[in-house]
Amino acid sequence: MLNRFGQSLPPLLASDRIRNATFKKYRLFGTTLMMGICFLTLSGIWLLTEGKKSWWLPILFLVIYGIFFSSTGINQLVLNTVSGKLIRVDWRGRLALLGTVFGATTAVLCAWYLLGIWLVDENGSSGNQSNFVMIFAFTGVAFVLAAIVALFLEEHPDHVHEQRRGVVDLFRAAVSTVIHDRNFRTVTIIGALFGMYLTLFPHYQRLGRDRLDLGLTALIPWVLAQNIGAALFSIPAGWIADRFGNRLVLRVMMLILCIAPMLALGLAKLGDAGQPWFTVVFCLLGLTPVTMRILNNYTLELTDNHDHPRYLSTLSIAMAVPPVLLSPFFGALIDWVSFEFVFLIVVICGICGWLLTFRIKEPRQSSALV
């Protein structure tokens, strides 16, 4: 809930500031740096507390978690706005391809080597929580380096200085955008139905623990599989998006995403025989960040640079509504009924989202590449 809330409301509240910023790269630098500071702070806390339990530690952890994902939400809005400003329409797919492949490959190598050292047993490291210090510190340093790289972007200045609006006006503008832009309205519905998949993320791990008796060390192959999946799916996705448009890619991905929940349930029923294959589910979940990028890239083509922050932040709210509102309910529903019931609801919603992709237009058929 904190994850998706941070990536929905804060971007909307920051959209005017981003639109009016002369240089967007400094916003990108600031938000990325804040993400690094959050992880470095967690590393420091774990170092000082030496893994000892305290009543205030979970509260502080969740506060920092919320700040991190609020920064992430604004960061993604700035990043997509910068992409819309600096990258040609028919080059954005290959940018997503190269970024995802390079990032996923780096993540896989680091996770395979470093998490293999730092995640030794169920307590983190031979009964000692201290290795979380290294996990958080490494991640924090990576974000700081990413922030520095953002400063090297070559960006021409924007001269937009419109009056900033209040919270109510921002929400009114978002609603007005959805009402008056029919194609974008359909995209927001697709985004919301796609957001249903996000409600299942913690429950895949829980399903593996409850039905297949998988422990903490299973996180390593799951992390590897998800990043490998993201890299593999981004290769055809980026190529097809640049040549035939984002709509076709979105249509295919929404259909493939329906497989993951059903595959997870099927493997869970196999018991021990399903353990080694459960990693395949997380490989399919690598589609999730790629689909998010495709949705954002499609949205960038629906309007000009000036309105990109408003459109993107509105879409982020649509994707966040299901996990923010339904996550507690789905968690309770799994306890009361079953995994099967909740997963089936999400699959039905996903199929509806896939069908709606046949109702949206391909922007490149009616506009020139810029």
N, C-alpha and C positions, 0 to 999 in steps of 0.2 A: 504493500500500500504506500509506504513512504517512498519507495522507488518510483512508482508511476505518478504519485502526486507531485514529487519533485520535478518530474519531467513534463508536467502539464501546466499547472498554475504559474510557477515562476517564469517560464518562457513567455507566457501571455503578458504578465506584468512587466517584463523587460523588453517587450517587442518595440515599444516606442523609442526607448533609449537606443536600441540596436539600429532601428531605422534612421535615427537622427545622428548616429555616430559618424564622424568624418572619416575615420579609419576603423573598419570593423576588426582588423587584426589585433588591435589592442584589447578589445573585448574578448577575443579568442584567447589571447595571452592570459588575461586576468582570470577567466573562468577555468582554464586548464591548470593554472598555477594554484587556484583554490582547491581543485581536486587533489593535487599533489599534497598540499598542506594538510588536508583531511587525513590522508593515509599516513603521512609523517607524524601527525598528532597521535593517531592510533598506535603507531609503532612506539612512540615515546611513552604513552600510557602503559602499554604492555611491559615495556622495559622497567618502568618505575614500580609497577605493581607486582612484577615478577610472576604474573599469572595467578595471583591470589584473588579469590572471590570477594567482592564487596557489593553491598546493596546498590551503590550508586553507579557501578560500572556498566550494567546493562542500559541504564537510562542515558548515560553519557555516550555510550556506543551508538544508540539509536539516534541521538541528537546529531552526532557527527555523520551518521549514515544519511540522515535527512538533508543535512547541509551539502553533503557530497552529491546526492542525486539532484538537488536543486541546482547546484553548479553544473552538473552534467546536462540537465535539461536546457539551461541557457546556453551552455557550450555547444550543444548539438544544433540549437537554433542559429547561433552565430556561424557555426561551421557550414551549415546548409545555405545560409544567406551569402556567405563569402563564396561558396561554390557557385551559386546562382549568379553572383556578380562577376566572377573571374573566369569561369569555365564555360566554354561553348556547350550548347545543348547536346550535340552529338559527340562530346568528349567526356561527359559526366559518367557514362557507364564504364569507360576504361579507367577513369579515376577511381571509381568505387572498386573496380576489379583489382587494380594494382594496390590500392590501400588495404583492401581486405586480405589479399593473398600475402602481401608483405607482413601485415600486422598479425595475421593468423599464424603464419610460419614462425615468426618470432615468438609468439605466445606459446605455440606448441613446443618449441625447443626449450624455452625457459621453464615451462610447466613440467615437461618430461624430466629435465635435469634437476631443477631447483626444488620443485614440490616433492620429488622423490627423496630428496634429502631432508626437507623441512617437515613434511607430513609423514612421520614414522609410524605412529599408532593412533588409536582413538583419542588420545589426549593431546595430540599435536606433535610431540617429539619425545619419545621415550618417557612418557609420563610428565613432561615439562612443557608448559605453554610458551616458553621463551622463543621458540622458532616462529611464532606469529610476529615477533618483532621484525624478523628478517623479511617475512612475506609482505608485511605492510610497508616496511622501509623501501624495499625494492620497487614496489608498485608506485610509491610516492615519488621516488627519484625519477622513475620513467615518465610520470606526468610532468614533473618540473622540466625535464629535457624536452618534452613535447611542447610545453609552453614557450620555451626559448626558440624552438624551430619556427613557431608561429610568427615571431617578430621578423623573420626573413621573407615573408610574403611581399611581393611587389603589388601594391594596391594603389589605385588612383583615388584621390579624396572625393567623398560625397558631400554635397552642399545642400543638405536637407535639414531644415531647422523648424519643423512644425511644432506647434504647442503640444506638450505632453498631456495625455488624457488621464483621468482618474480611473479607478478600478471598474466602476460601473460603466463608464464610457468604453473601456476596453472590451468588457463582456458584451456590451451592446453592439460594438463594431464586429466582434466575432460572430454573433448571432446573425447580424445583418448580412455578413458575407455568406454564411450558409444558406440563408433564405433567398438571396438574390442571385447566387451563382448555382444554377441547377447541377451542372457537372461536378462542381466542387462539393455540393451537398451529397451527391452519391458517393464521392470519394471519402467524405467524413464517415458515412455509414459503413463503408468497406473498412475504414480504419478502426472503427469501433468494434466491428465483428472480428477483425484481426486481433484487436486487443483482448478478445476472449481467450486466445491462446496463451496470453501472458499470465492469465490467472492460474494456469496449470503448472507454471515453472517450478514452484516449490514442491508440488505434489508428485512430479516425476521422481524426485529424490526420495520422497516419502514412500512412494509406491515400491521403489527399489529396496528400501530398508525394510518395509513391512512384509512384502510378499516374497522377496528374494534374499533377504537377510544380508544386504550389502552394507558395508560400513564406510567410515570416513576415507579410507584409502581408495575407495571406488571413485572419489572425486577427481583423482588424477586422470584416469582414462576418460572420464566424462568431460573434463575440461579440454583434454586433447581432442576428443571426438567432435566437440561442438566447434572448436576453432578450425579443425580440418574440414568439417562440413561447410562452414562459412566460406572458407577459401575455395573449395571445390564448386560450390553453387555460384559463387560470384564470377567465376570464369565465364561460363556460358551466359550468365545473366548480364554481365557488363557488355559482352560482345553483342548480344541480341538487342539490348536496350539502345545502344548507339545506332544500330542499323535499322531496327524495326519499331523502336519506341518502347517506352516503359510499360505501356498498357499490356502488351503481349506477355512480358516477363511477369508482371503482377498477376495476370490471369493464371499462368502456369504455377506460380509459387503458392497462390492461395489454394490451389487444388492439392499440391504435394503436401502442404502443411496438415491437411486432414489425415494423412497417413500416420503421423507421429503418435497421437493419442491412442489410436486403435492398435498400433504395433506394440506400444507400451503395455496395454492391457493383455494382449495376446501372449507376450513374453512372460508377463507376471504369472500367468496361469500355468506355465511350464515348470515352475519351481526351479530346482537346481539347474535344469537344462537351459533355462532362460537367462541365467546369470551372465555367461560370457557374451551373449547377444544384446544385452540391454544397452550397451554402449552405442549400438546403432541408432537407438532412439535419440541420443544426444547429438549424433551426427546430423540427423534430420532437423534437430532444433537449431543447427547452424543456419538454417533458412531464415530464422527470425530477424537477426540484424540486417541481413541482405534485403529482406522484404521491406523493412522499415526504410532503408535507403531508397529503394525503388519507389515507395509511396511518396517520400519527400521529393525525389527527383521529378516524379510525375507532377506533383503540386507546383514545383518551380516553373513548369511550363504553362501553367494556367493563368499566370499574371506577370506583370513586369517587376523589375527589381525593387521598386518602391514598396510594393505590397507583399513582398516575400515574407517578411517577419510575421505579418498578420495572418497570412494563409498557413504558414508552417506552424505557428503557435496554436492556431485553431485546430489543425489536424492532430497535434500532439495531445490536446485536451480530449479529442474524440477517442484516440487510442488508449488514453489513460482511464477513461470512465469505467470500463468493465473491471480492471484489476483493483481500482480504488474502492469501488462500491461493492463488488461481488466477491472479492477475495475472502473476507471473513465468513460470508454466507456459504461459499463453496467449501471452505475448510470444515465448517460445521456439518454441511450436507454430506460430505464424505464420511464423517463419523456416524451420522444418523442413518444414511442409506448405504452408499458404496462408492468406490472409485468409478465403477462402470457407469453409474447414472450421471455423474458430473462430467466425465470425459465425453459421454455421448452427447450431452447438451452442447458442449463446446464444438464438437465435430459438426453438428447440425448448423450451428451459427457460422462455422467456417465455410460450409457448403453454400449457405446463403450469400456470404461475402463473395465467394467465387462466382456465383451466378450474376451478382451485381456488376462484376467486371465487364460483362457483356453489354452493360448499359452506359458505360462511360466512353467519351470520345477520345480519339488519338489526336492530341494537340498539334502534332507536326503536320497533319494533313491540312491544317488551316493557317499555319504560320511559318514564316521562314526561320531557318536556323540562325541563332545569334551567338 
